[in-house]
Amino acid sequence: MSQQVESGPDHAVVGKLSTLDRFLPVWIIAAMIAGLLLGRMVPGFDTALNSAQVQGISIPIAVGLLVMMYPVLAKVRYDRLGTVTGDRRLLVSSLVLNWVLGPALMFALAWLLVPDLPEYRTGLIIVGLARCIAMVIIWNDLACGDREAAAVLVALNSLFQVVMFAVLGWFYLAVLPGWLGLETASIDASPWEIAQSVLIFLGIPLLAGYLTRRLGEKAKGRTWYETRFLPRIGPWALYGLLFTIVVLFALQGQQITSRPLDVARIALPLLVYFAVMWGGGYLLGAALGLGYRRTTTLAFTAAGNNFELAIAVCIATYGATSGQALAGVVGPLIEVPVLVALVYVSLFLRRRFHAGSDNRSREDATDG
């Protein structure tokens, strides 16, 4: 992954990136195209991918996400998590953005921009309720955010997700529309289904990353671990990301290309949502004086969504061919290129932050 520096112009940051990181947009576009071509031109390819499931969880997507998250979580300095848990401004800000502003914003955008398409509207609201526990880890790392803060915020939001997802789904789909005289809908998501998603997509790589660092440092020392081991596994995060993108686009290539106007209608509220959530998180972090790293982490954890959970709930409740499921699928297809672009916006804005205002010492600049 990219080297992290505390100060200096944007070109200095970009100059530290590996070839893999520097051309990330190119690889992502190539992965999207490859996925679309595989899904449309290879007979039965999307069907084969769809059939590779265990209890509604796609095995190819699960493999890609786990490979993507493990290297980043292996880089986390778990002995520093206490400095994050003591930052109440960061924790409270993240909870407010994720569980108050995010769902409310998606509800408003869905009703404003797709009022005539109830299936897509419901799917979008479900996407807004599923807070990110996977890809945000890699976006934060690429933007040189605070890894320890990201690990804590993702874990915190995951706990809230288990408790609040079904409750907020009931509120935003049935209760609030009823109060406003609007059409109501329903959601079918048990706490166990949500907990299962959290355990698989966060619990496994988090435990693996923690044990790897603990055992690696114990056996070989921190210097060996950070200068020899981490550089070897680092690129696998992006390999996992690209593999996941190929699978996602291959699975939905038929729907994306055969229903372009529907995809465009779904994409508009998503674009506004990602921009507002990321920008709001960034402005709030800057106003609170959190420093670049934690401001970046706050912004990306606010903007990202747990698409695997959203898609699983939409399929389980409304069916795989439903409009709700399509809205869930379009979510990550829009999120990936938008948040990649925001990684570069974040790196550009980095020059506006002073190194001395960050929550980490200058020596941490060598981490990565």
C-alpha positions in Angstrom: 0.0 0.0 0.0 1.0 3.6 -0.3 3.6 5.2 2.0 2.2 7.8 4.3 3.7 11.2 4.8 2.5 13.9 7.2 3.0 17.0 5.2 4.0 18.3 1.8 2.1 18.9 -1.4 -0.1 16.5 -3.1 2.5 15.5 -5.7 4.8 14.3 -2.9 2.0 12.0 -1.7 1.4 10.6 -5.2 5.1 10.2 -5.7 5.2 7.8 -2.8 2.5 5.5 -4.3 3.4 2.2 -5.8 2.6 1.6 -9.5 -0.4 -0.5 -8.4 -1.7 2.4 -6.3 -0.9 5.2 -8.7 -2.9 3.7 -11.5 -5.8 2.5 -9.3 -8.5 4.2 -11.4 -7.2 2.4 -14.5 -7.3 -1.0 -12.8 -10.8 -0.4 -11.5 -12.1 0.7 -14.9 -10.5 -2.4 -16.4 -12.0 -4.6 -13.7 -15.5 -3.1 -14.4 -15.1 -3.7 -18.1 -13.8 -7.2 -17.6 -16.7 -8.0 -15.3 -19.3 -6.7 -17.7 -17.7 -8.6 -20.6 -17.6 -11.9 -18.6 -21.2 -11.5 -17.5 -22.5 -10.8 -21.0 -20.2 -12.8 -23.3 -19.5 -16.0 -21.4 -22.6 -18.2 -21.3 -23.7 -19.2 -17.8 -20.9 -17.3 -16.1 -23.2 -15.1 -14.1 -25.4 -18.1 -13.3 -22.4 -20.0 -12.0 -21.3 -17.1 -9.8 -24.9 -16.7 -8.5 -25.1 -20.4 -7.5 -21.9 -20.2 -5.4 -23.7 -19.2 -2.2 -23.9 -20.4 1.4 -27.0 -19.3 3.3 -27.5 -16.4 0.9 -23.8 -15.2 1.1 -21.9 -15.1 -2.2 -18.7 -17.1 -1.8 -16.8 -15.2 -4.6 -17.7 -11.9 -3.1 -16.9 -13.1 0.4 -13.5 -14.3 -0.7 -12.7 -11.0 -2.5 -13.7 -8.9 0.6 -11.8 -11.1 3.0 -8.6 -10.9 0.9 -9.2 -7.2 0.5 -9.6 -6.4 4.2 -7.0 -8.7 5.8 -3.8 -6.9 4.8 -5.2 -3.5 5.9 -6.3 -4.9 9.3 -2.9 -6.6 9.7 -1.3 -3.1 9.5 -3.4 -1.7 12.3 -1.4 -1.0 15.5 -3.8 -2.6 18.0 -1.8 -1.2 20.9 -2.9 2.3 19.9 -6.6 1.7 19.8 -6.9 3.3 23.3 -6.1 6.7 21.8 -9.1 6.3 19.5 -11.6 5.0 22.0 -10.8 8.1 24.2 -11.7 10.5 21.4 -15.3 11.1 22.2 -15.7 13.8 19.5 -14.7 11.3 16.8 -16.9 8.5 18.2 -20.0 10.6 18.7 -19.6 12.3 15.3 -19.4 8.9 13.6 -22.5 7.6 15.3 -24.5 10.7 14.4 -23.4 10.7 10.8 -24.0 7.0 10.3 -27.2 6.4 12.3 -29.0 9.8 12.2 -27.9 11.7 9.1 -27.2 8.8 6.7 -30.5 7.0 6.9 -32.5 10.3 7.0 -30.6 11.6 4.0 -31.2 8.5 1.9 -34.8 8.4 2.8 -35.2 12.1 1.7 -33.3 11.5 -1.6 -35.2 8.3 -2.4 -38.6 10.0 -2.1 -37.4 13.2 -3.8 -35.7 11.6 -6.8 -37.5 8.3 -7.4 -41.0 9.0 -6.0 -42.6 7.1 -8.9 -40.5 3.9 -8.5 -41.4 2.3 -5.2 -39.2 -0.8 -5.6 -36.1 1.3 -6.3 -37.0 3.7 -3.6 -37.2 0.9 -1.0 -33.9 -0.6 -2.2 -32.2 2.8 -1.8 -33.5 3.3 1.7 -32.2 -0.2 2.7 -28.7 0.7 1.2 -28.7 3.8 3.3 -29.4 1.7 6.5 -26.5 -0.7 5.8 -23.4 1.1 7.2 -20.1 0.1 5.7 -17.9 -2.5 7.4 -15.7 -3.6 4.4 -14.6 -1.4 1.6 -14.2 1.7 3.8 -11.1 0.0 5.3 -9.3 0.2 2.0 -10.6 3.6 0.9 -9.4 5.0 4.3 -6.0 3.4 3.8 -5.5 4.6 0.3 -6.3 8.2 1.4 -3.8 7.9 4.3 -6.4 8.0 7.0 -6.0 6.8 10.6 -6.0 2.9 10.5 -6.7 2.5 14.2 -9.6 5.0 14.1 -11.0 3.2 11.1 -10.9 -0.2 12.9 -12.6 1.2 16.0 -15.3 3.1 14.0 -16.1 0.1 11.8 -16.4 -2.1 14.9 -18.6 0.4 16.6 -20.9 0.9 13.7 -21.0 -2.9 13.2 -22.4 -3.3 16.8 -25.0 -0.6 16.1 -25.8 -2.3 12.8 -26.8 -5.6 14.6 -29.1 -3.7 17.0 -30.4 -0.9 14.8 -30.7 -2.1 11.2 -34.1 -3.8 11.5 -35.4 -1.1 13.9 -34.5 1.7 11.5 -35.7 -0.3 8.5 -39.1 -0.6 10.2 -39.1 3.1 11.0 -38.1 4.5 7.6 -40.1 2.0 5.5 -43.3 1.7 7.6 -43.6 4.3 10.4 -42.3 7.5 9.0 -44.0 7.2 5.6 -47.2 6.5 7.4 -46.8 9.6 9.5 -46.2 11.6 6.3 -49.1 10.1 4.4 -46.7 8.2 2.0 -46.7 4.7 0.7 -45.3 2.2 3.3 -43.2 -0.9 2.8 -41.7 -3.7 4.9 -38.3 -5.3 5.6 -37.4 -8.8 6.7 -34.0 -9.0 8.4 -33.4 -10.9 11.6 -30.7 -9.8 14.1 -28.9 -13.1 13.4 -28.7 -12.4 9.6 -27.2 -9.0 10.3 -24.8 -10.4 12.9 -23.8 -13.1 10.5 -22.8 -10.5 7.9 -20.8 -8.5 10.5 -19.0 -11.6 11.8 -18.0 -12.8 8.4 -17.0 -9.6 6.7 -15.5 -7.9 9.7 -14.9 -10.5 12.4 -12.8 -12.9 10.4 -10.3 -10.4 8.8 -10.2 -8.4 12.1 -9.3 -11.5 14.1 -6.8 -12.7 11.4 -5.2 -9.2 11.3 -4.9 -9.0 15.1 -3.4 -12.5 15.5 -1.0 -11.9 12.6 0.5 -8.8 14.1 0.6 -10.2 17.6 2.2 -13.5 16.6 4.4 -11.9 14.0 5.8 -9.3 16.3 6.3 -11.9 19.1 8.2 -14.2 16.8 10.3 -11.8 14.6 9.9 -8.3 16.2 8.1 -5.2 15.1 10.8 -4.0 12.7 10.7 -7.3 10.7 6.9 -7.3 10.8 6.5 -3.7 9.4 9.5 -3.6 7.0 9.5 -7.2 5.7 6.1 -8.9 6.2 3.6 -6.0 5.6 5.1 -4.9 2.2 4.6 -8.5 1.0 0.9 -8.8 1.9 0.0 -5.2 1.2 -0.8 -5.5 -2.6 -3.3 -8.3 -1.9 -5.7 -5.7 -0.5 -6.0 -4.2 -4.0 -6.0 -7.6 -5.7 -9.0 -8.5 -3.5 -10.7 -5.2 -4.4 -10.3 -5.7 -8.1 -11.5 -9.3 -7.9 -14.6 -8.2 -6.0 -15.3 -5.6 -8.6 -15.0 -8.1 -11.4 -17.4 -10.5 -9.6 -20.0 -7.7 -8.9 -20.1 -6.5 -12.5 -20.2 -10.0 -13.9 -23.1 -10.9 -11.7 -25.1 -7.9 -12.8 -23.8 -7.2 -16.3 -27.1 -8.2 -17.9 -29.2 -5.9 -15.8 -26.8 -3.0 -16.0 -26.6 -3.1 -19.8 -30.3 -4.0 -20.4 -31.8 -1.4 -18.1 -29.5 1.7 -18.4 -32.2 4.2 -17.7 -33.2 2.4 -14.5 -29.6 2.3 -13.4 -29.3 6.1 -14.1 -32.4 6.8 -12.0 -30.9 4.8 -9.1 -27.5 6.3 -9.6 -28.6 9.9 -9.1 -29.6 9.7 -5.4 -26.6 7.5 -4.7 -24.2 10.1 -6.2 -25.8 12.9 -4.1 -25.7 10.7 -1.0 -22.1 9.7 -1.3 -21.0 13.3 -2.0 -23.1 14.8 0.9 -22.1 12.2 3.4 -18.4 12.4 2.6 -18.4 16.2 2.4 -20.4 16.5 5.6 -18.0 14.1 7.4 -15.0 16.0 6.1 -16.3 19.4 7.1 -17.4 18.2 10.5 -13.9 16.6 11.2 -12.2 19.8 10.1 -14.5 22.0 12.2 -13.8 19.8 15.3 -10.0 19.9 14.7 -9.6 16.2 14.3 -6.6 16.5 12.0 -6.2 15.1 8.5 -6.1 11.4 9.3 -9.1 11.2 11.6 -11.1 13.7 9.5 -10.5 11.4 6.5 -11.5 8.4 8.4 -14.7 10.0 9.6 -15.6 11.1 6.1 -15.1 7.7 4.5 -16.8 5.7 7.3 -19.8 8.1 6.9 -20.0 7.7 3.1 -19.5 3.9 2.7 -22.2 1.3 2.9 -22.4 -2.4 3.6 -23.6 -3.5 0.2 -23.4 -7.2 0.9 -25.9 -6.8 3.7 -28.2 -4.5 1.7 -28.2 -6.9 -1.3 -28.8 -10.0 0.9 -31.8 -8.3 2.7 -33.3 -7.1 -0.6 -33.0 -10.5 -2.2 -34.3 -12.3 0.9 -37.3 -9.9 1.3 -38.2 -9.1 -2.3 -36.5 -11.6 -4.6 -33.3 -11.7 -6.7 -35.0 -10.2 -9.7 -36.8 -7.4 -7.8 -36.2 -3.7 -8.3 -35.1 -3.5 -4.6 -32.3 -6.0 -5.4 -31.2 -4.0 -8.4 -31.0 -0.9 -6.3 -28.9 -2.7 -3.8 -26.6 -4.0 -6.6 -26.2 -0.5 -8.2 -25.1 0.8 -4.8 -21.5 -0.6 -4.9 -21.3 -0.1 -8.6 -21.7 3.7 -8.0 -19.8 3.7 -4.7 -16.6 2.2 -6.0 -15.7 4.8 -8.7 -17.1 7.7 -6.6 -15.1 6.9 -3.5 -12.0 6.2 -5.5 -12.3 9.7 -6.9 -12.8 11.0 -3.3 -9.6 9.3 -2.3 -7.8 11.6 -4.7 -9.8 14.6 -3.5 -8.8 13.8 0.0 -5.1 13.6 -0.9 -5.4 16.9 -2.6 -7.0 18.5 0.5 -4.3 17.0 2.7 -2.1 20.1 2.1 -4.6 22.2 4.0 -3.9 20.3 7.2 -0.9 21.0 9.3 1.1 18.0 10.4 1.1 19.3 14.0 -2.7 19.2 14.2 -2.9 15.4 13.6 -3.5 13.0 16.4 -0.4 10.9 15.5 3.2 11.7 15.9 5.5 12.3 12.9 7.2 9.0 13.3 3.9 7.2 12.3 4.5 8.6 8.8 6.6 5.6 8.0 3.7 3.2 8.7 2.3 1.5 5.6 
